[in-house]
Amino acid sequence: TTFSCYFGTLSSNQGTGKILVVLYQKFLKERQELPVFKHRHSIVETLKKHRVVVVAGETGSGKSTQVPHFLLEDLLLDEGTSKCNIVCTQPRRISAVNLWVCIHDFLKKKK
């Protein structure tokens, strides 16, 4: 079985389940290396206390891709949450479109 995605092509004779585990582990390792990951807890806790939070950081630090991911993971673990809106703005239209395509492609291939 071959699985192609953002991280490259992974192959396995043990089936799709094994590939997804390997893919998740690789994805998690890459996420943990992003500068924003070490601030995960404080970002999530701050957003629980305030409706709007501005996160500033260097380009490529994971602000746009990881902060929404942190929030979604936290909301999925909270069994009392039934509905949410996660909004991530970008200063330019092209940045917003590219971010949407990246997240859409990743989530589509994760299914």
Buried (B, 14 or more C-beta within 10 A) or exposed (E): EEBEBEBEEBEBEEEEEBBBEBBEEBBEEEBEEBEBBEBBEEBBEEBEEEEEEEBEBEEEBBBBBBBBBBBEEBBEEEEEEEEEEEEBEEEEEEEBEEBEEEBEEBEEBEE
